[in-house]
Amino acid sequence: MLLQPHHRSHNSTQLYTLFVELTLVPASLIVVLILRTSADIWTALSWLLFAFLVLVGALVLVLRYVIKSRSQITRENSPLRAGLLAIVLSITTAVLAHILELPVVHSDSAVVGLVFFASSIITRFVINEVSSHTRFYIDGREPVLIYGAGAAGIQLASALNQSREVRPIAFIDDNPNLHGLSVAGLTIHCATEIDAQVRKFGIGRVLIAMPSIAKYRQNEITEFLSQQGLKVLVLPSYIEMMAAKDANMTLRPIAPDELLSRDSVDLSDDHVANTYAGRVVLVTGAGGSIGSELCRQLLDCQPARIVLFEQSEFALYSIDRELRAQSESAGISVTGRLGSVTNSARISKVLKDEGVEIILHAAAYKHVPLVEMNPTEGARVNVLGTQIVAEAAADAGIERFILVSTDKAVRPTNIMGATKRMAELVIQDLQTRSEGTKFSMVRFGNVLGSSGSVLPLFQQQIEAGGPVTVTHEKVTRFFMTIPEASRLVLLAGAYAQGGDVFVLDMGKPQKIVDIARKMITLSGRTIRDPETGVGDIEIKFTGLRPGEKLYEELLIDNNSLVSTPHSKILRASENMLSQIEVARMIREVQASIATDNTERLHQLIETSVEGFQWRDINVESSERVAHSLQLP
């Protein structure tokens, strides 16, 4: 049998209360008349008083019910309403007794009101308690609280009332002006009353329905609720909720910006559109996480054409198909070109045939353990690939070249970071001899939501029931979202003067374990206590991976920062190698790749990359590295 919505049950309770109070009006008069010692009180006139009083009470009660049932928002002040009706009854009794010349004194009239007031309060309390507990045990739906009594919260309550699994009990809201109000039958409470509601109804979950709240405040609320042992779910827009037929379907994947512990950086700037408008822009690695987002954001800049350069056929097909409809409606040409950045002839031909003016170089091998296991291939793509594309850009007279780099290039402890720093050195050297092309670089922190990032891996582990694996409890990283990272690349191209290193002010680095805890909580699960075993998802520490360090940096020299037109974007000028040193480095990389000589590549990195520190990579076994591929 289908369950009735909660608001219908609430209206039924109101009808029961109305019926009972209608009987309390004459009952109160009967009590007073019985208490009278005078025998002549029971006359025809007394019955007339009785009839008039019942009529007045019925009119007032019905009028109050109609007004309340039509109102979406009311204030829970039953004692006040009962008191006002009691006063009306007392006055009516006194007036009618005087008109009918009945032996009823003023004290008797007051007693009528007092009897009604006391019996009404007691009756309402009993009906509400019985009704709420009856609904709770009969319908079998899980009771939940909704945090946020705004438009989203009200829409959520309406959606959940249609659910067979979940029943909203009350609203929680931080606005003191709303406390005590009733919205569609749900009372709004303050946060300090959560514990009482939890104990009374056995609530285990709280749904946060405040889509416009600042991220830091959402994190505070989530942490506060989690400390009380409650599961917390963050809900999407109310439109999506109304479309869902099952309350569990309203849950959404965790958005990357929810894990930042800071508001997203506003990277809007008129320079971006002016720089790329009407230009032909080539994006290498266009099918990757960063490359594909760059292409999406480029559409808003109105370039003449976007050239998608990608080695993976499927990745190129996917991004080309995604952009096709939107680009055609905007009048922007999109061209897909298969090829490797290590193929010099292919790169040069594409640049010439397409008339490319700006290159965004996002193609790279970036997964630390994989590059650790395949160091020469990592160097082939990350170092030689960058050199080939950059030199082709200089030969073709490209206007701007922007290299996508990483914070792991700063004092690296792994092959991936070292090869990215070598790529930066190549770009810095080319800039010294470039007459027309402006070469610049952008260093990212960890990009949440990109392939290989902790976000998709943690989500998979949580969905599988855990454990969530973290390498070390003290590991910290800078984090940014894919849109932030991509916008930073576009801005770097706009601000480039030549040889620049751009970084984004991302606030303080975050602990990876804190990211794991937030994801578990936002997924509606609880963190398992290692001592008691209580909780849903275990966090397991597995030890640092080969080449991994506890923290990352964005700059080699923190004193080299220079401001840009955007307050959150900084420019750095860092040490570089001479042309002879870079040429020697490239020759050694080529020789290492030709003979697949890992040791030679290691020695080159030690002598060429400033601040490089091995983290016992050479003594790590291949089994250890292979196992680490499963860990963030």
N, C-alpha and C positions, 0 to 999 in steps of 0.2 A: 504494500500500500504506500502511495506517495505521501511524504510528510508535508504538512502544511507549513507555509512560511511563518517565521517568528512573529511578524507584525500582525498576522491574523490571530495568533494565540494571544498577543497583547490586547487586541481589541476584544476578544472573548473575555479576558480577565476584567476589562473595564465594564463590560455588560453585566458580568456577575456582581461586580462591586456596586453598580448602579441599582440593580435589583435588590440587593441586600440593604442599601441605604434607604431605598423607598420604603422598605418595611420598618426600618429603624425610626422613621419620622412618627408614625402612629404609635409605635411601641414605646417611644419616649413619653408621649402624652399619657398612654395607658398606665405606665409606671407611676407617674405623678398623681393621676386620678385614684389609683389604688391606694397610694400612700395617704390620701385625704381621709380624714375621720368622719367628715360630714356625709350623711347618707343621701342628701339631696343633690349631690354633685352629679349623680348619674341620671340626668334629665334629658329631655329631647334637645334642649339647648346645648347640653354637653356634647351630644352626638353631632350637633351642627358645628360646634367648635372643632370637633374631631375631623369632620369632613373637610371644612375649610383649611385646616392645618395640613391635612394630607395633600390637598390640591396645591397649596402654595409650595410645599416641600417638593412635590413631584415636578412642578414647573421649573423650579430653581435647579434641581438635579438634572433633569433632561436637558435644559438649556446649557448647563455647564458641560455635560457629556458631548453635546453636538459641537460646541466651540472647541473643546479639547481634541475631539476626533478629527476635526478639520485642520488642526494646527500641526505642522510638522515638527515644531520645536516648542516644548513647554518646560516649565520649571517644576522640579519635583518638590512641592511644598504642600503635601497633603494636610498637615496639621493646620496650616493657615486657611486652606479652603474649607476644611471641616469646621474651623472656628467661625468663619464668616457665615456659613449656613446655620450654625448653632445660634448665632446672634439674630439672624433673620427669623428663625423659629421662635426664639424667646420674645422678640418684639411683636411678631404676629399673634402669638398666644396672648400676650398682655392686651393688645388692641382689641382682639376679638372678644376676649373675656369681659373687657370693659363695655363694649358695644352690646353684648348679649346679657350684661349684668349678672355674670356668673360669679359665684363665691370663690374666685381664684385670685390670690394675692400676687404681688409682683415677684415674691420669692419663688412661688410655684412656676411662674413663667421662666425665671432664670434656671430653675432645676430642669425644666424641659430641655433647654439648650445644653446644659452640662451633661445630662444623660445621653443626649444624641452625640455630643462631641466625643465623650469617652468611648461609647460603643462603636462609633464610626472609626476612630483611630485603631482600636483593637481589632475590629473586623477587617479593615484594610490590611493591617499587618499580617493577620492570619491568612487572608486570601492570597496576598502577594507571595508569602513564603511557600504556601502549599502549591500555588500555581507554578512558581519557578522551579521548585524541586520536582514537581510532577512532570513538567516538560523535560527537565534534565534527564530523568530516569526513563521516561517513556520513549522519547524520540531517538535516543542513543547517539545523537550527534556529538562530535567533540566540541567542547566549549572553548572559545578563544576570545581574547581581548583585541580591540583595534586601537592602536596608538595613532592618534590623529583624528580629530572630529571635523576636519575641513571637507571640501567637496569630494576629494578622493576617498576619504574615510566613509562618507555617507554612501557613495556609490559602491564601495566595497561591501558595506553592510547589506545593501540591497541585493548584491550578487550572491553573497553568502547565505542570505535568507532562502534562496532558491536551491541551495546545495543540500544533498542528502548526507553529507559527511561532517560538515562544520556548522556550528551555531554561534553567532556573535553574542556575547554576554553584555558587554558595555564598552564605552569609549574611554580612552585615557588621553588627556590633552594637557599641555603646559600652560594654556591660557586660563588664568584664574577667573576671568569673566564668564567662562563657559561652564565652570564646575557647578553641578546641580541641575543643569538643563537636561532635558530629555529630548533626544532626536530620534524620531521614528520608533519610539518605544525603548531606546537604549539610553541609559543614563551616562552622563559625562563625569568622570572622576579625575582627581589629580593623581600624580604618579605615586604619592605616598599611600594611596588606597589600593595599590595593585596587590599587595600581600593579602589583604582581607578578601579580595575577589578570588585570588588563587585558592585560598583555604576553603572558601565557601563553595566554590563550584568545581574545584579540582582542575583548574586551568593549567595547561602545560605549554601553550603556545601564544605568542603575541605577534600580531601582524602590524608592521609599520606601514602606514599609508600616508606618507608625507613626501610626495615626489619633489617638492621644491625646497626642502630643508637643506641647509649647508652640510657638506660631508662630515665636517668635524663634529657637528651636533648629532648627526645620525650615528656616528661611531660612539659618541658618549651614551646615547640611548641604548644602543646595542650592547655595550659593555655593562651598563647598569642592569639591563634585563637578564643578561647572561649570568651575572653574579647572583641572581635570585633563582638560578636553576631553570630558567625559562628558555624554550626554543624561540628563536627570532626569525621571522620571515620578512623579507623586503619585497613589497608588491610592486608590479608595474603600473602603468596608467590605468585609470578606471575604465577606459574604453576596452582595453584588453580583458580586464576582469569581467565586464558585463558580457563579453563574447564567450568567455569560458563557461562550460557547463559543469565542470568539476572544480572544486576549490583548489585542489592540488595542481590543476592545470594553470592556475594563475601565477605559479612560481616561475621565475625566469632565471636564466644563467646570470651569474654575478657579473655586473659591468666592471670593466677594469678600473674606472675612475672611483669606484666605491672603495678600492683598496689603497688609494693614494695617501689617505690621512691628510689631505690638503685639497683645496678646490683646484679644478683644472685651470691651467694657465691660459689666459686669453691672449692668443697670438694673432689677433686680427690686425692687419696693417695694410694701408693703401699701397705701400711699396710693392706688395706681392703681385697684385693684379697688374700694376704698371710694368713690372719686370717681365711677366710672361705673356701678356696680352699680345696677340698677333704673331707670336714666335713659334717656331717648330722646336718642340722639346722631346728629347729622347730619354727614356728611363730604362736603365739596365736593371736586370732582376725584376722586371715589371710584374711578374706573377707572384712575387714573395709578399710577405706581410707588409713591409714598409713600401716596397715598390708599388703594390696595388693601391695602397692608400694615397700615395703620391699622385697616381693617375687620377683617382677620384677627386682629389682636391684641385688638381690642375684644371679640371673641367670648369670650376668656378672662376678660373683666371682668364678664360676666353683665349687660349692659345690658338694659333692657326692650325696646328696639327700636333698630335701626341703619337710618338713612335714607341711602341712597346717592344723592347728587346729582351728576349728570354730564351734560356737554354732548354727548359722543360716544355715540351709540346703541350701537355695537359694544362700546365699553369698558364701558358700563353693563351690557349683556347678559352680558359675560364675567365680571365680578366678581359679579354677581347669581347667575349659574349656579354659580360656584365656591363661594359661601358658603351656598347654599340648603340642601344636605343637612346640612352641619355645624350650621347655625343651627337647623334644625328639630329635630335630635336633642337640641340643648341647650335647646330651648324659647325661643329668641330670635327675634323677628320681624325680618325684613329687608325693607325697602321700597325699590324703585328709582324715582327721579324724574328725568325728563329736564328739562334747563333750563340756561340760562346765568346765571352769577353777575352779569351786567350787566343782567338783567331783574328790576327791583325788584318788580314785581307778582307775578311767579312765585315769587320768593324768599319774599316775605311770606306768600303763600298756602300754600306748603309748610310753613313754620314753624308756621302756625296749624293747618293740617289735621292735621299729624303730632304736634303738641304737643311740639316740640323743646325740649330743656333745655340741651344743650351742642352747640356748633358747633366742628368742627375744619376750618379753612379751608386746604385744600391746593391748590385750583384756582389755576393760574397758568401764564403762558407763561414758560419758564425757559431755553430754548435761546438762548445769547448771540448767535450769528450771525443766527439767524432773527429775533429781536426787533430786532437792529440793522438788518435790512432792512425791518422792519415796525414802526417805533417807535410810531406812534399806536395800533396795535392792541395792542401790548404794554402801553401805558399804559391802554387801555380796560379790559383784563382785570385787570392787576395793581394798578392804582390805583383806578379807578372800581368795578371788581368787588369789591374789598375794602371800599371805602366803603359800597357798597350792601348787602352782606351784613352788615357790622358795624352799620350803622344799623338795619337790619331786626331784628337781634338785640337791640339796645337797646330798640327800640319794642315788641318781643314779650316783653321781660323775661327774655331767655335768661340762664341762670345763668353760663355761661362761654363765652368765645370765644377760640380759640387760633389765631393766624396762623402759618403755616409760611413762614419767611423764609430768607435765604441769607447766607453770609459775603460774597457779592459786593455786598451792600447797604452794606458798610462802606467809606467813601471810594471809591465806585465809579468805574470808568473806562468803563462801557458803559451802554446804555439799560436793559437788563434789571436790572442791579444798582441803577440809579438809581430805576426804577419800584418795585422792592421796598422801597427805603428810603423812598420816598414813601408806600407802603402802611403801613409802620411808623409814620410820622408821623401818618397818619390815625388809626391805632389808639391811639397815645399821646394824641392830642387827645380822642378819644371817651372815654377813661378818665377824663379830668378832669371830665366832665359826667355820667358814668354813676353812677346811684344803686344799681343792683342787679347789672348785668352786670360780671363781671371779665374785662377784656381783657388778653391777654398775647401774647408773640411768641417764636418759637423760631428761632434761626439755625443752619443746618446748614453743614457743610463740603460737599465734593463727595461725593455718595452713590454708592458703587460698586454697579453693577448696575442703576441706574435708567436710564430711557430718556434717551439723549443722553450718558450717561457714557462714560468711556474704556474701561470693561471690555468691553461688547459690541462696540464698534468695533474695539478691539485684537484681540479673538478672531476677528472676521471677517477682519481683515487677516492674521492669523497663519494661519488656515485657507486663505486664498487664496495663501499663500506669500510674503506681504509685498509692499511694505515696510510696516513699522509707522511711522505718521507722528506725530511729536511737534513741537509748534510751536517750542519753544526748549529747549535743554539745561539751562537754569537755572530753568525754571518749577517752582514748588512749590505744593502744595495740601494743605489738611486733608482727610482722608478718613474716611468712616464707612460702615457698611453700612446697607442699608434697614431691617433690624430695629432697629438702634441708633437711626436717625433717627426711626422711628415710635414707638418706646418713649419717646424724648425728648419727643415731642409730648404723649403721654399723661401723662407725669410733669409736664410744664409745666402742663397743665391741673389737676393735683392740687396743685401748689405755688403756683399763681397767687394773687397778692395784689392785682394790678391795675397795669397799665402795665409789667409786667416784660419784660425781654429775657433769655431763657434760652439758654445755650450749653453744649456738652458739651466737657469736657477731653479732647481727642483726641491729646494728646502733641505731638510735633514734626511740622511739615508734611513731606510727602514730595515728592521730585522725580518729575515725571511720567515722565521717562526711566527712572528706577529701576523704576517700575511696569511700563513696557514691557519692560524686561529680565527682570523676574521672570516676567511672563506668557509670554515666549518660552521661558524655561528650564523653567517648570512645564508647558509644553505639550510638552516632550520635544524641542524644537528648540534650535539653537545660534544665537548672535548672529553675524552676518556681520561679519568684520573689514574695514573700509573700505579698508585698504591691501593686504591679501593676497587679499581676496575669499573667504576661507575662512569657512564657516558657512552656516546655512540662511536666516535672516531678517534683512533689512537694517532698521536704524533710520534714518529719514530726517527731518531737521529742516527745517521749512517756513517758519519765521518766525511771530512773534506775529500773531494774528488782530486784526481791528479791535476796539478796546475791551478787549483782554485785557491783563492785567498779569502780571508775573513771580510775584507772590505775593499771597495773600489774607490778610485779617485777620478776626477774629471780633468785635472790639470797637472802637468809635470812641475810647473813653477806657479804657485798660487799668487805670486806677486805680479804676474804678467797680464792681469785682466784689464780690459779697456771697455768702456760702455758702448752701447749701440743705440740707435733710435728707440729700441724697445727695452723697457726697464728690466725684463726678465731674461734677456738674451745678452750674453757677454762674449767679447772677442779676446782671444789670447794670442800672443806672439811668443813662440817657443824656439828652443835651440834646434838647429838643423845640421845636416851633414853637408860637406862640400860636394861639388859636382863629381870630383874624382872618387870620393868615398861612396857616393850613391852608385856610380858606375861599377865600382868594385863589388858593391853589395848585390847588384843585379846579376853580375857575372857569376858570383858564388851561388846565388839562388838558382840560376839556370843550370849550373853544374850539378848542384845537389839534386835537382829534379831529373836531370838526364840520367844520373846513375842511381836514383832513388836512395841517396845517401843521407839518412836521417842525422847521423852524427855530425856530418859536415854542416848541415843546416843548423843544428844546435849551436855549434861553435860560431857560426856566422851571427846568429842572433845575440849571443853573449857579447860579441865585440861591436855590434852595430846598434843595438837598441839600448838607449839610456835607461838605467834603473831596472834592467831586467834581472829577475831573481828566480832561479829554478826552485820549484817546490817539490824536490825529490821525484821529479817526473821520470828520471832515468831508472830509478829503482822500483817503479811501480810495475807490477806484472800486467800482462795483457788481459788476464781474467779480471783483475781489479778494474781496469779501464772499461772493459765490456760491461761489467755489472753497473758501473757508474752511469752508463747511458740511460738507465731507468730512473735516475734521480735528478731533482732540480739542483 
